[in-house]
Amino acid sequence: MENIDDTVLELIIGHLTSGEKSYHDGLRVLVVGGAGFIGSWLSESLVSLGANVTCLDNLSTGSLDNISRIKGKSNFKLLISDVLNVELSGEYDLVFYGASMPAPDMYMANPVKAMLTDSIGLYRILSKTLDWRSRVVYMSSSEIYGNPEVVPTPEEYYGRVNPIGLRSPYEESKRFAEALTMAFYREYGVDVRIARIFNTYGPRLDPNSPYSRVVTRFIERALRGEPIEIHGDGSQTRSFTFISDTVSGLLKLASCSKCSGEVFNIGSIEEVSIIDLAKTIIELTGSKSQIVHVPPRPDDPRRRKPDISKAMSKLGWTPRVSLIEGLKLTIDWFKRRISFE
Ligand SMILES: NC(=O)c1ccc[n+]([C@@H]2O[C@H](COP(=O)([O-])OP(=O)(O)OC[C@H]3O[C@@H](n4cnc5c(N)ncnc54)[C@H](O)[C@@H]3O)[C@@H](O)[C@H]2O)c1
């Protein structure tokens, strides 16, 4: 039987050039939020590329399960601690900062902690990089665009965000974090780069978590034959990016020698409405689930689609996994993990 984790890892590594692979070999890398969904795939890819990886995570939404394939490896170290009070003793050549609270239900329930992690937590790590002289990749989000008037949205678009809305703890801390990252670049010359990641899905996005996001929630409901809830009429769109494409984009950005102080959209250009996503998942799972409509979420963006010309030309990155292919892999992965009692 095909091992889907191996398939995802092969897709990630297969996207990299030999120069990008050798850049990571032997590097000392700190992945903040490294036991999370994206962070664990990043950590696993880096371990397989020969980097010496330290994963810092408080396991609030991340899990030991996510890193079970690399936990015993000699070039992997786990530091269970909160970025808000961790004392770091090592030194690192490269830092990925991905500690955050990206799930809306979670950051709406814990808005203060969400904001502190992407501000004070990031400040603490950026300050350390002055001594380490590390390169930093900050993992930002398409959410900084808010509800954009320009779609496909290029990096030059400033965003349209409600600063006091229910989504603001996430959107505004991501915006602050980008500004702070650029401040360290301009004032102290830290070698930073920013990835604006669009909705990413795939294996390890926990469907049993109360905070699980739209793709996994729909897959879980469909596999159980339970109703699929859609906020509003479902005409709002997203560009769902398969995990292997997001992670290869991050690794390419990290190894890019001419990307200091630059920001890149990392996301799929295959835009789909939420109602069509639900219908596709019902079809792919052969489910009897019904679609039910619930009130729209406040400030929910109407459309989300990146302009990725900059990543294509400067990083040589384009997403490779289609929505159907990615959904099939994700559904197969979840089928083997969901218990149906
Ligand atoms: N998944 C997406 O669709 C998406 C989209 C855009 C941006 N991003 C960004 O990518 C990054 C990773 O997101 P993800 O989807 O993997 O989410 P995730 O919740 O799986 O990962 C976040 C990780 O950070 C850890 N963490 C949170 N607060 C921490 C703290 N105070 N100290 C130490 N560790 C802490 C969590 O335990 C978790 O392992 C985040 O910065 C997120 O904003 C994700």
PDBQT file of the ligand as one rigid body, heavy atoms in Angstrom, charges set to zero:
ROOT
HETATM    1  N1  LIG A 401      -2.152  26.303   7.046  1.00  0.00    +0.000 N 
HETATM    2  C1  LIG A 401      -2.459  27.379   6.356  1.00  0.00    +0.000 C 
HETATM    3  O1  LIG A 401      -3.375  27.336   5.536  1.00  0.00    +0.000 OA
HETATM    4  C2  LIG A 401      -1.692  28.667   6.541  1.00  0.00    +0.000 A 
HETATM    5  C3  LIG A 401      -2.010  29.728   5.686  1.00  0.00    +0.000 A 
HETATM    6  C4  LIG A 401      -1.314  30.917   5.825  1.00  0.00    +0.000 A 
HETATM    7  C5  LIG A 401      -0.309  31.047   6.761  1.00  0.00    +0.000 A 
HETATM    8  N2  LIG A 401      -0.020  30.001   7.579  1.00  0.00    +0.000 N 
HETATM    9  C6  LIG A 401       1.037  30.223   8.590  1.00  0.00    +0.000 C 
HETATM   10  O2  LIG A 401       1.917  29.119   8.605  1.00  0.00    +0.000 OA
HETATM   11  C7  LIG A 401       2.359  28.874   9.951  1.00  0.00    +0.000 C 
HETATM   12  C8  LIG A 401       2.061  27.427  10.329  1.00  0.00    +0.000 C 
HETATM   13  O3  LIG A 401       0.656  27.192  10.239  1.00  0.00    +0.000 OA
HETATM   14  P1  LIG A 401       0.011  25.742  10.379  1.00  0.00    +0.000 P 
HETATM   15  O4  LIG A 401      -1.121  25.680   9.462  1.00  0.00    +0.000 OA
HETATM   16  O5  LIG A 401       1.070  24.728  10.287  1.00  0.00    +0.000 OA
HETATM   17  O6  LIG A 401      -0.584  25.819  11.841  1.00  0.00    +0.000 OA
HETATM   18  P2  LIG A 401      -0.330  24.901  13.123  1.00  0.00    +0.000 P 
HETATM   19  O7  LIG A 401      -1.256  25.403  14.176  1.00  0.00    +0.000 OA
HETATM   20  O8  LIG A 401      -0.400  23.478  12.761  1.00  0.00    +0.000 OA
HETATM   21  O9  LIG A 401       1.178  25.258  13.480  1.00  0.00    +0.000 OA
HETATM   22  C9  LIG A 401       1.561  26.249  14.388  1.00  0.00    +0.000 C 
HETATM   23  C10 LIG A 401       2.541  25.607  15.359  1.00  0.00    +0.000 C 
HETATM   24  O10 LIG A 401       3.013  26.601  16.255  1.00  0.00    +0.000 OA
HETATM   25  C11 LIG A 401       2.962  26.076  17.581  1.00  0.00    +0.000 C 
HETATM   26  N3  LIG A 401       2.811  27.234  18.473  1.00  0.00    +0.000 N 
HETATM   27  C12 LIG A 401       1.762  28.090  18.534  1.00  0.00    +0.000 A 
HETATM   28  N4  LIG A 401       1.987  29.029  19.467  1.00  0.00    +0.000 NA
HETATM   29  C13 LIG A 401       3.219  28.770  19.979  1.00  0.00    +0.000 A 
HETATM   30  C14 LIG A 401       4.003  29.383  20.987  1.00  0.00    +0.000 A 
HETATM   31  N5  LIG A 401       3.558  30.460  21.664  1.00  0.00    +0.000 N 
HETATM   32  N6  LIG A 401       5.213  28.853  21.284  1.00  0.00    +0.000 NA
HETATM   33  C15 LIG A 401       5.676  27.744  20.624  1.00  0.00    +0.000 A 
HETATM   34  N7  LIG A 401       4.961  27.118  19.660  1.00  0.00    +0.000 NA
HETATM   35  C16 LIG A 401       3.748  27.629  19.350  1.00  0.00    +0.000 A 
HETATM   36  C17 LIG A 401       1.772  25.143  17.591  1.00  0.00    +0.000 C 
HETATM   37  O11 LIG A 401       1.807  24.179  18.619  1.00  0.00    +0.000 OA
HETATM   38  C18 LIG A 401       1.881  24.515  16.203  1.00  0.00    +0.000 C 
HETATM   39  O12 LIG A 401       2.706  23.372  16.226  1.00  0.00    +0.000 OA
HETATM   40  C19 LIG A 401       1.648  29.901  10.821  1.00  0.00    +0.000 C 
HETATM   41  O13 LIG A 401       2.468  31.009  11.019  1.00  0.00    +0.000 OA
HETATM   42  C20 LIG A 401       0.460  30.300   9.986  1.00  0.00    +0.000 C 
HETATM   43  O14 LIG A 401       0.032  31.590  10.299  1.00  0.00    +0.000 OA
HETATM   44  C21 LIG A 401      -0.683  28.819   7.492  1.00  0.00    +0.000 A 
ENDROOT
TORSDOF 0
